[in-house]
């Protein structure tokens, strides 16, 4: 089992490295090639869009497995013991439920795009690339269930929360409007340690559902964001920030200004 997990993590990291490298190099080739000889790669923007999509969702899986998501946790105030374990169980159970519903919503988006397939420049349907959304969300939901507790009964509670979230989807629209209070439960989970993206996505799901809007609208809007013309800046700025952080540039700047101004 440990060997399988190790292989999965190495694969995850390999995908991230390759995707970030390509998403950084492709715009640079265009930036340098155009003024020098008019050389450019065809459909660079589309490639970068899909690479950024993979970076976001594979990165989300990596962050979940390492518990590195941005949180607003107050559970540290409880100290080690029962209350901290319960807060972890509640926050992770809600996170698992929200992410599982987002996985289902993502699959609906992929299925809809599969009906009218748009081809990528390399000759494969766009939905093939999009399938990373439900796969990553599904894996993240399982990770939240597994990490919700060190005991099997706690993991079963988290799994039951996932089932409960899908059961709510069977509620008639006229009753769904009165379930807006679930947004408060999501926010409470965020305060207890659920990732910020779970709070944002969970509240959006509750509000959309209460208005009888398909939950696929949430992930459809997320996917729509990859059409932004400024998207190539994301991997470039990420790479630049990593280089600056690892080279201790901030510390050298502090020493420089102290030397200049005393």
N, C-alpha and C positions, 0 to 999 in steps of 0.2 A: 504493500500500500504506500509506504513512504517513498519507494522508488518511483511509483507512478506519479505521486504528487511532485517529486523532484523533476521528473521529465516534463510535466505540465508547466511547472514554473519556468524551466529553462526555455520551453517553447514560447511561453508568454513573453518572456524577456527578449527572446530573439525576434519575435514579431515587432515588438516595440522599437528595438534598435534599428531594424531594417526600415520600418515605416517612417520613423523620425529622420533617418538618414536620407531616404528618398524624398520626403516632403521638404527637406532643407536644400538638397542638391538641385532638384528640378527647377525651382524658381531662380536659383543662382545661375544655372546654365543659361536661362532666358535673359537674365539681367546682364550677364557678361557678353553673351553671344550676339544679341541684337545690335548694340552700338559698334561692335568690332567688325562684324561681317554680315549682319542681318540673319544670323543663324538662330533658330528657335525650335523648340520641340512642339509638336502638334498636340493641342488639348492639354497643355500642362495644368491649367486650372482645374480641369475635371479630375486629373490624376491626384492632385493635391487635395481636392475635396474628399475623395474616397480614402486617401491615406489618413487624413485628419479624422475622418469618421472612425477608422480602425484604431487610431491612436487613442481617441476618446474612450471607446468601449473596452478595448484590451487593457488600456491604462486603468479603467474602472475596475476590471477584474483583479488586476495586480494590487490596486489600492485596497480592495476589499479583503484579499487574502492576507495582506500585511497590516490591516487596520489603520490605514493611512489617510482615510477620507477626512475632509474638513468637518469638524463637529463643534457644537456649542455645549459640550457636556458639562453637567454639574454633578455627575455621579461621584467624582473624586472626593466631594465633601462627605460622603457616607463612610469612607474608609473601607477596609476589607471586612467582609462579613455578609450577612443575609441581605441587608438593604441594597448593598452594591450589586449583589448577584441578581436580585429582583429587578433593579433598574436596568441592568444589562439585558436581562431576559425580555423585559417589556420593549426596550428600544430596538433590540435586534428582531424581535417578533414582528413589530410594526414595519421595520425596514424590509424584512423578508416578504411581508404581505404586499407592500407598495411596489417593490422591485419585481415581484412575480406578476402583478397586474400590468406593470410597464412592459414586461417581457411578452405578455399576451397581446398588449396593444401594439408592440413593435412587430409581432408576427402578422397582425392584421394589416399593417402598412406594407409589409413585404408581400403578403398575399395579394393585396390590391394592385401593387406595382407589377406583380407577375402576370396579371391579366392583360396588361398593355405594356409589354417589356420595352424599356428604352436601352439601347445598346451603348456600352462604353467604347471608346476608340480602339481598345485592344480586342474587341470582338466578342465580349461576354455580356450577358444581360446585367443591367444595373442592380437588379434584385439579388443577384448572387453576392455582390459586395455588401448589400444592405443586410444580409442574413446574419451578419455579426451582431446586429442590435438585439434580436431575441435570444441568440445563443449566449452572448455576454450577460444579458440581464438574467437569463435562467441560471447561469453558473453563479452569478452574484447572489441570487435569491437562495440557492442551496448553501452557499458559504455563510450567509447570514443565519440560516437555520442551524447549521453546524456550530457556529461560533456563539450562538445565543446562550449556551450553557455548557458546562463540563459534564452534565448528567443527561441521561437519555430522556428522562421525563420532561426536562426543560426544552430539549430539542423537539419533542413531540408537541409541546405547547406552541412553539414557534411554527411548526408545521400545520397545526390546527388553525393558527392565525391566518396562514396562507389560504387554507380551505375556506375560512370564514370570509375572507376578502372576496373570493370568487362567488360565494353564496350570496353576498350582498348584491352582486350583479344581477341576480334573479328577481330583485325587488321591483315591483311595478313603478313606473315613472311618477305617479301621483303620490307615492309614499317616499320615493327617493329624495324628494325635496326636503323632507323633514330629517334627513340624515346628515345635514351639514355639520352637526356637532362632531362628526368623526374627524373633521379638520382639526379640532382642538386636541383630539387624541394623538394625531400625527405631530402636532406642535409640542405636546408634552413629551412624546418619544424623542423628539429632537433635543429637548432640554436635558434628557436623561442619557443622551449619547448617540442617537441615530444620526447618520450623516446629514449635512445640510441639503444635499441634493434630494434626499428622501423626503425631507420636509417640503421642499419646493414642489417636487413631483407629486407627493401625496396630497397636498392641499389642492393642487391643480386637478388631480383625479377626482377628488371629492366634489369640487365645485362643478366640474364638467358633468359628472354623473348626476348631481342634483338638478341640473338643467336639462337632463335627458339628452346630453351630447355624447356621442360615442367616445370612449376613452382613447381610441386610436388617434384622436385629434391632438393629444399631448405629444406622442412620439412623432406624429406627422409634422408638427411644428418644429420639433427638435431637428428632424432631418432637413426641413426646409432651410434651416440656418446655414447648412453647408454650402448653399448657393451664394453666400455673401462674397463679394469681390475682395474683401479684406482678409479672407480666410487664410491665404498663404502666409500672412504675417504671424500667425499663431505658432507654427513649428519653428520659424526663423527666430522669433523672440524667445521661444523656449530654449532653443539651442544657445542663443546668445546669453541668456540668463544663467544657464548651466555653466558655460565657460567662465563667466564673470564670477560666479559663486565658487567654483572649484579652484580658480586661480587667485582667490583672496584679493580681488581687485578693490573691494570696499575697504579692506584694512589698509591697503597701500594708499588709497585716496585720503583716508583719515590721517595717516602719518604725513602725507604730503602737505595737507592744509595746516596741520599742526606745526610743521617745519616752517611754512610760509608766514603764518599769522601768529605763531607762538602760543 
